Structures are given as structure tokens and as C-alpha cells.
Amino acid sequence: MILKKINVAHRYCRLISKHKSIVLLHTTNNVKSCNTTIKKKNECKFEGPSLKDFIAKNLPQEQTELINNEDKIPYVDDMVDFGQNRKVYIEVYGCQMNVNDAEIVWSILQSEGYIKTNSVYEADVVLLVTCAIRDGAENKIWTRIKQLRSVKRWRGKLDPLKVGILGCMAERLKEKLVNDTKGAVDLVAGPDSYRDLPRLLAKTEAGQKAINVLLSFDETYAEIKPVKLNEDNVTAFVSIMRGCDNMCTYCIVPFTRGRERSRPIESILDEIKYLSEKGFKEVTLLGQNVNSYRDLSTSSHFMPSNNTLASGFKTVYKEKKGGVRFAELLSRVSDVDPEMRIRFTSPHPKDFPDEVLDVILEKPNVCKNLHLPAQCGNTEVLEKMRRGYSRESYLSLAQHIRDRLPGVTYSSDFIAGFCGETNEQFEDTISLMETVKYHNAFLFAYSMREKTTAYRRYKDDVPNEIKVERVKKMFSVFRRDAEILNKQFVNTEQLILIEGESRRGPSQLCGRTDGNIKVIIPNTKLPIGELSLNQDIKPGDYITVKIIESNSQVLKGTPLRHTSLQEYDKNKNQNLSKNNNVSYNF
């Protein structure tokens, strides 16, 4: 009983601190607060335009004024005031694309007067940017929804909390998220509905549930500059396209993100320039199939090859012609700031024509680290997945890239236990991993998703315990080979971009190589160029380090000197034979 009274007192104290006035409406037993005017509950209900609003559009001005002389029906313009000084808390799950989406969401809400908070318990609105690629990703959201439902009940009607589900899970489940969560979820918005969030949130303030999951053929949020959730970062994500046309049989992305559409190149370049001026030192270009980028709003200055696909690859859709392609975009982005590293993810192996590889080779600030998702190492399973390549063509591409880009590092995705996968077919995946060798890999058990082609055509017949065992074996092989690869960096000099403190505290700093390998160094002072004075190492600095230790996950090094990306590249050729002594021939 005492604890209950303490909780009630706490809620009242929080409410008093948030609002200038509190008015008890005895007829409804609800507490409503406004900065200036107290409105009755029935005045806060959300109602769309009535028939008279549509008739009025075709009437003379005099009649229109007479019709609109009555009390105004609250609609969008009346409800944007609900954003003023309301606190929003954003949680991000899943891929880097969701991180960028969260920054777009925050940019939209900030412009409407919302305030960001880092605490769920201080928030008026909690938004979860979700992933639907696997059951495991969705289960995390369901667990979080239960936790937030408890917070809502604890807060009660005196201090209501609104909860919104955004992103791919919202697009996949739609009304189910509202109907099956026992009042926990107030708002559901798909990836193409973020501009509508102020209106949707206003509807929830009027006591309604709000849903918008319409997919768009042209939405890219091109003119919206994302606002970084963590302003201390020196790395940033820039979305260059949305959606996917590949229609892999296991993948739900085309159904949750829609068709491919590319952002105009000028808007991308403007955002890169803005990030450069703000001091960011690394940008990752994002898209579901990033290297199939094609801006049809302008003409290309490149002279691309006739074949846009890598040798031995095919696709389910017709060849797309014209426009600015990925190679030109990559080249122009890299020219914005020679001291800014450029990465991109996630590509499809089919979209690696030689002109893309040539740009990566020619531009020192385009990182020689490629994500090359294989998914499986067996040709028959790859055909069922509709990946557009065989085992042999994938291996040929991996070797071709290493021939043109010496020292390139690979990461990849692998799925264990796809429909009908036999032990012999799984062993082909293991042998492909052992042949190519990856510095990083994302390993998953297959998870059947509704709407996909696999859901309609195949049976998820590999037992879960077998899937788990196969993932464990893939993980063991990956860790073993990654340890061997990383060991070959010992006693070499590498350039790293400092990102911040390591997890062990301020005595150690963390950075990454061009190949996206994490390096831990002691936090110390270093000379700059020929200056005798030493200077602290801080996030955003380029540091030359000597690698002294390694394991399958990180390298450890001794910092040698401050440098710049261009200065390091100028001197790199002198040490090329010493630093790149790894052979990967298949």
C-alpha cells in the first residue's frame, strides 16, 4: 500500500514538472493539460474533413466564407501543436538502413517541435524502428512491446505514453500490431510513411489509433537532411536508394520496402558536403541493393560498359538503361572531400561491373572492403533462392575482384537450413567459406517469412536443431579463418580512423582500417608531421599504427604518428610490398 502511494505521488510530481497547469475533468476522470487553453475531451477528437469542406472548394468565395463561419473542425493544421515540447525516445533495431531511417524520423519530428530524450521514462512518445528479416528480429520487438505496455500502465491516464512501431515490421504486420498488443501500440507507420508522423501522432493524442503503411513508388526523402541521433560520431550513413527488385525467394524486403527507386545524385552530393562541413570523416552509402543505383532524373557523364552485370550473373528483371549509375555516383561522392572515407552497403554480387572496381581502385578514399553476400555455396540451393548466380560464378567474381584490388577484404552473409538443404549442400557452403575467406560474416538460420516466394512454393523442412548446428559450424569455420587472416597484419603498418574510446574505457581507443577491421590502441599523445610537440589522439584523427597482436575479431597496435588520408596514400606505395603480403588465390 505504501509503495502504491509512492508511485502515485511520483506520477503526479512528474506531471506537475512537465506542465504549467493541471485541470481535473471530473466528468471523464481524465487529466488534460494545455499551456494556454483547456479544451474539453470531445473537442480533442480527431475528425477528417466533412462533405461541406469538399463542396466548398467549388463554391464562390462569398459562399465559402459563409460555410466556414462555423467552429472549425480540427484537422492537420490544428494538431501540429501537439508536437511542441513533447519528448520523443527512438530505439533502432536491425540494419544500418534503419539507423538512417531513425535519423530521417528525428529530422521530421524535430522540425515539428519535438524534443529528443534518452530515457523511456521521460518520454511522451516512444518510437521503435523495426526489422522483419527474421523471426529473431521480430521477437525482440514483441518482448520490448510487453515492457513498454508495463510502462504505459504504470504511467496511467494522468501521464500517458504513446508507443509507435515504425519500419519493416510495421509494414509486414500492419493492424496486427495494434490489435494483438492489448493497447500497447498506438501508432504503426511503414518505411514510406515517415512524413506523415506528425499527423499520425496528433491522431493518437485525440485518443485514436493511427496506421499508415502505404508503400510509395517514388519516396526517397531526398530533400530531408537526417539529424544524427549521436552527434559525437565521426561516421555517418547516407541513403542513396530505397527498395529492392531482386525478389530472392527467401527475402521479405521487396514487400516491406517496396520497389527500387534511386535518390537524385545532386541531393546525395549536397548531403555529403554538409556532413564534410560538420566534420564527419567517414560516410557509408546505403541501399537494399546499393550498387544497382540508377538516377534517371539526369544524364550520365560516364561511358559505361554494355553489360551492367558481373560475368556469369543474371537477374529476374529486364536490364535497366540510362541514367547515372553507381560507378559515377561513387566517383563523384569520393571527390567531395578527399579526407573523407567512403564505404557502401549492401551490394548484390551481380552489380560489380569493372567500372565500379576501377573507381574503387583509383580513389584512395573509397575503402577496399566489400560486402559480397553469398547466402549459400551450393548451386542448386542458390537457384532455389533465385540469387542469379552459381557457386562457380561467385568464386570467379571473388577472385576477379582480388586480382584487380590487391589487399581487398571481404564480408558476407550466409543462411543455414534453407528449404530442402541437405547435409551435402550445406558442406558446399562450408567449402566456399574456406575458399574465399572473410574478415567478417553475418550467419543466420533460415526463417520462413510470409509473402515470400519460398513461403508459397517450398516447405521449411530443415529441423531447427539442425539449423542451429549448421550455424555453429559456420561460425567456427569463420572464426578460425578470420584469425588466420588477421594474424597476417601483425608487424605491418596500417592507417586507422579513430572512432572513440574502446569498451574498456578511456585508456584505450578504437579505430578501423580501410578494410573495416577494428584496431585497439593505447590512448596517448603523438607528433603531427615534423612538429616536435605531441598532441592528443581524438575521434576523427587518422593515425598510423603498427600492429602487434591479433585475434579473430580485432587487431591491437602501437600508435606511431598523426597523418592524413592523402599523406598516407602518398607514402603507401613505398611500403606496399611489406604491408600487403597476403595471397588469396583460390
N, C-alpha and C positions, 0 to 999 in steps of 0.2 A: 504494500500500500504506500509506503514511504517512497519507494523507487518510482511508483506511478506518478505521485505528486511532483517529484523532482523532474521527471520527463515532461510533464505538462508545463511546469514552470520554465523549463529550458526552451520549450517551443514558443511560449509567449514572449520570453526575453528576446529570442531571435527575431520574432515577428516585429516587435517594437523597434529593434535596432535597424530593421530594413525599411520601415515605413514611417512617415511623419505622423500619420493619423490612423486610428483603428475605429471602425464603426461596426457594432454588432447589429445584424439584421435579424431581429427576433422571429420574424415570420418564416425565415428559411433556415435558421440556426447556422448560417454561414458567416464568415468574416470576409469582407471585401475592403480593400484599401485603395485609395486614389490620392495622388498628390494634391489635386485641386477640387475635383467634383466627385461626390459619391453617387453612383448610379445604381438603380435597382437591378435585381438579378435579371428580370425579363428584358431590360434594356441592353444587357450584355450578350443576349443570344445572337448567334450568327445567322443571318438570313441573306440569301442571294438576292439579286435584283428581281423585282416583281415585273409583271406583264406591262405595267404602266411605263417602266423605265425603257423598255424596248419600243413601245408605241411612241414615246416622247421623242425618240430620235428622228422620226419622220414628220413631226408637227412643227408649225411656225414657232418662232422664238417666244412670242407672247403667250401662246398656249402652253409651251413647255414650262415657262416660269410659273404659270398657274398650277400645273400638275405637280411641280416640285416644291410648291409652297408649304406642303405638309412637313411634319417632322421627318427628317432624313433617315432613311433606312441604313443602319450600319453596314458597311461593306469594307473592301480592302483599304481604302484611304483612311477610314476611321480606326482601323485596327492596328496600323503600324506603330501606334503609340505604345502598344503593349511591349515593344522591344526596349523602350527607354529604361536603361539602367538595370535590366534584368540580367542575371548571371547565368552563363551557359558553360557547361562542362562537356568536353568532347573526348571520347575514347575511340581509338583506332585499332581495328583488327585486320589481319591479312597482309596483303601485298603493298608495295610502295605506291601503287596507284591509289589505294585507299588513303595513304598519308597525304597525297596531293589533293584528293577529294576533300579531306578534312580541312585543308588549308583554303580551298575554294569556299567551303561552307562557312568557315570562320570569316572570310573576307566579306561574304554577303551579309552575315548577321552583324558584323561589326559596323557596317555602313548603315544598319537599321537601329543602332543604338544599344546593342547588346554588349555586355562586359564578360570577358573570359575569366573563369576561375579554375583553379587547380584542385578544387575539393568538391566531391559529390555533395557533401553535407552543407556547403554554402550555396549550391546551385539552385536556380529556379527551373532550369531546363537541363536535362542530360541527353546527349545525342551519341548513339553508338554507330560508328561507321563499320559495316559488317562485311564478312566474306562468306561465300556459299559454295566454294570449290569442293569442299569435302565435309563429311558428317562431323569430323572432329572440330572443324572451324565453327560450325553452327552450334554444336553442343556447348561450346564456350559461351556463346551468346545467350542460349537458353538458361544456363546457370547464372549469368550476370543479370538477366531479366528477373529471375527469382530474388536475387539480392536487392535489386532496385525496388521490387514490389514491397519488400520489407521496409525499406527506407521510406517509401511513399506512405505506407500505413502508419509508421512511426510519426511522420510529419503531420499526417491528418489533413482535414479540410481547412484548418486555420493557416497552414503554411504549405500549400500544395506544391508538389513536384511534378513536372511534366517530363515524360520519357519518350524519346523518338528513336526509331530504328531506321537507319539510312543504308544505302548501298545495295550490294548484290543479294543479300539475304532478304531485304525488304522487297526487292524486285521478284524474287523467286516465290516467296510465301504470301506476300500481299496481305489480304484481310485476315489470314490465319494468325498473324502476329497480334492483331487486335482481339480477335475472338477467343484465342486459346491461352491468353496470358492473365486472365482474371483481373482485368483492369490495370495491369502494369504498364501497358503501352498505349500512348495517346496519339502517336504520330508515326506514319510509315511513308518514307519517300525513297524512290528509286534513284539510280545514279544520274538520270537526266532531269530530275525534278528539284534540284537544289535552289534554283532561282525562286521557286515557289515557297520556300521555307518560311519567310516572314508571314505570308498569308496562312499557311498551314498552322503555324504556331499561334496565330491570332484565333483561329478556329478552336484550338484546344483551350484557350483562355475563356472562350464562350461556352465551355463545357461539352464540346463536340469532339469526336474522334476525326482525325484528318488523314487522308490517304491520297497520294499521287504517285503512281508507278508507271506513268506513260513513258515509253521509250521514244527517242527522237531520231530522225534521220540526219539531223544537221547540228545538234547541240555539241559544242566543243568548249564552251565557257572561255572563248578566245580572248575577250576583252577584259575578263576578270583577273586581276593580279592576285594570286593567292597570298594570304598573310601567314607567315610562318608561325607554327604553334610554339616552336622552340627558337627564340631569336638568338640564342647563343651558338647555334650550329654554324659551321663554315661550309656545310654541304647542303644542297637543295635538290628538289625534284621538280622537273618541268614536264607537264603532259603535252605531248605533241599530236596525239590522236586518241580516239576512243573507239571501243567496239572491236569485233573480230569477225572475219568472213570465212575462216578456215573450216569450221564445222567438224572438228575432230569428234569422233563418236562418243568419247568419254566426257567431253567438256561442256559445262553449262554456261560458259562465258558469253557466247553469242546470244543466249536467251536472257541473260541478266544485264549485259552491257550493250546489246544491240549490234547493228551493222557498223562496219568500219567507216569512219569519217575523219579526215585529217584537218588539223588546225592550220590556218593561213600562216605561211612562213614568216611574214613580217611581224605578226603578233608574238611568235616564238622568239624572234631576234630581239624584239623590244623587251621581253621579259628577261632574257639572258643579260642584256645590257643593264637593266635595272638591278639584277642580282649582283652583277660585277661591281656596280657603283656602291652597293651595300656591303661589299667586302667578302662575298662568298667566293670560295676558291675551288669548288667542285660542283658540277651540275650533272644530274643523271636524267637523260631524256626518257620519258615513259610512254608506254603504249602496250595494249594487249598483244599486238604484233608490230612492234615499233619499226622494224626495218621494211615494212610494206607501206610506209608513209608515202602519201601522194597528194600534194596540194594542187587541186585543179583550178584554183582561183587565179593562178598566174602561170606564165610560161617558164620553161626551163632554159637555163644558160649552159647546162652540161650537154655533152654528147654521149648519151648512154649507149650501151651495147644493145643489140636487137633482142637478146634474151635476158629477161629480168630475173630469171630463176637460176639458182646454182645448178651445175651439171648433175643430171640424174634425178632431179626433183620435179614434182608435178603438183598441181593444185586442183581443187574441185570447182573453182570459178574461172571464168574467162579472163584472159590476160588483160590487165588494165593499162591503157595507153595514155600518154600525155601527162602534163603537169610536172611539178617539182618533186623529184624522188628523194629517197633517203640519203643517197650519197651526196647530193648537192646540199641538202639541209645540214648534214654533218660537217661538211666543209665550211659552210657559212657560219655555223654556230661556233666552230673552233676558232674562227678569225676574229670573233668579238673581243676576246681577251686571251692573249697567248699565255697568260699566267693562270688561267682557269682550266682545271682538268674537266674533260668531257667523257661521260660514260653513257651507256644506253641499255635498256632492258624493258621488256623481254622480247627478244627476236625469235623468229622462226628460222630454222636452218635453211629453208628453201630460198630465203630472200638475202643471199650473200653473193651477188654477182661480183666480179672482180673490181668494178669501180668503187664499191664500198670498201673492199680490202685495201685498195690503193690509197683512199683518203685516210684510212687508219694508219697506214704506213708512213704517209707523207706528213701528217700533222702530229708534232711531238706532244701536244696536249690532249690528243684523243687516246684514251688508255687502251693498251694492248691486252685487255681482259675481256673475253667474250663469253656470254651465256649461250650455250649451244644445247638446248633441251633435246634429249634423245627419247625419253619416256620408256623405251624398250630396246633390246638388242636383237630381237628376232623378227625377221622379215614378215612372216605370216601374221604375227600379232600386230606389227606396225600397219599392215594392210587393214586389219580389222579396226584399228584405231583411226584409220584414214589420215595418216600422218603425211603421206605424199612422198615417201622415200623408203628405200630398202636399207638393210644393215650395211650393205656394201657401199651404197651411195653416201651414207652418213660418214663411214670411215674414210672414204675418199675425200669428202669435204674437209673433215678434221685435219687430215694430212696436208691437203692443199693449202689450208689457212696457215698451218705451221711452216710450210715451205715459204710462203710469202711474208709472214710476220714472225720472224725468229723471236723466241722468248715469250710468245703469247701464252697466257694462262686461260684455262677453261673452267667454267662451272656448268652444271647441268641439272635437269630434273629427271627422275625415274619413278615409274609406277610399278608396284609389285602386285601380282594377282589379278590382272585384267581378265575379263570374261574368257573362260576356257584355257587360260595359260597353263601349260604343262610344266613339269619339272625341267624337261629338256629345253623348252623355250625360255624358261627363266635363266637357265645356265648360260644362254646366249647373251643375256643382259649382263651377267657377271663377267663374261669374257670380253664384252665390249668395254666395260668399265676398266678392266685390267689393261686393255689395249690402248685406249685413248688417254686415260689418267687425268683426273680432275682435281683442281685445288679446292673446289667447293662443290657440294652436291646437295640437292633437296630430294629426300627419299620418302615416298609415301605408299601406303597400302591403298589399293583401288577402292573407291567409294562410289557406288552407283547413284546417279542423280536423275531425277525425273526430268522429262522433256528431251533428254539427250537421245541420240540415235541408238546408243548402246542400251538404253532403257527399253526402247521399242523392239530392238532386233535380237539382243543377246540375253543370256542368263548369267547373273552374278553367282557363278557356281564354284568359285575357289573358296574353301572354308577360311574363316577369319584367322584361325590359329596358324594356318599355312601362310597366309599373307604376312602375319606378324613375323614368322620365322624368316621369310624371304627378305623382309625389310631389315631385320637384324643382320642377315648375311651381307646384304648390300652395304650396310653401314660399316661392317667390319672390313670389307674389301676397300671401301672408300678411305677409311681412316688409315689403313695400312699404306696405301699408295700415296695418300696426301703427305704422310710423314716422310716417305722416301723423297717426294718432290721437294718438300720444304727443306730437307737436310742439305740439298744441293746449293742452297743460298748461303750456307754458313761460310764465313770468310770472304764474302763478297760485299761490295758497297752498293747500297740501294737508296733511292730517293723516296722519302715518305712525306705525306701531308699530315700534319698534326691535327687531330680532331678534338682532343681534350684529355682529361685525366683518365687513367685506366680504372678498372673496377676496384683495384686495391688501394686507391687513394691518391692524394696529390703528389706523393713521392715518385710516382711513375706516370708517364704519358703514353697515349695510344695514337698511332697513326697507321696509314695504309700505303702500300706500294702501288705503283702503276698497275700491277697485276691483281690488286684488290686483296692482298694478303695483310692481315693485321700484324703490326710490329709494336712491341712494348720497349720503351727506353726509359732510363732514369731522368728525372726532372732536374736539369742542371743549366748552367749558363754556357753559351758558346760564342765564338768570334763570328763577326759578319765580314766576309771578304777579307781584305787586308788590314782591317781595323784591329787595333790591339785590344780594344775594350770588348768585354764579353757582354752578352745580352741574354735575358730570359727567353726560354722557348715558350711560345704561346700558340693557342689554336689558330690555324690558318698559315703557320710557318711551314716552309719547305726545308727539310733537314736531311743532310746526307748522313747515313748511318752505316756502321759496319756490323753485319750480322754475326753474332757469336753463339747463338743457340737456337734450336728449333724443335717443334713437335708437330703433330698433325693439324693443329689449329692456329698457332701463332708463331711468329719469329721474335727473338729478343736481340736487341742490338745496342751498340755503343754510339751515341751521337758524336759526329765529327765536326760539322760546321753548318751554319746557316747558308742557304743558297737560294736560287730561284729556279723555276722550271726551265727557262731558256738557258740559263747558265749551265745547269746540269746537263741539258741535252747537248750543249756545245762541247762539253768535255767527255760525253758518254762514249763516243767512238774510240777514244784512247783506251778505255777500259772494257770495250765490248767483248774482247776475247776472254777477259778474266771473269766478267760477270755473267755471261750467257754461255755456259759450258754444258747445258743440259741437252741431251739428244732424245727426241721423241719419235723417231721413225717407227712406223708400225710394221 
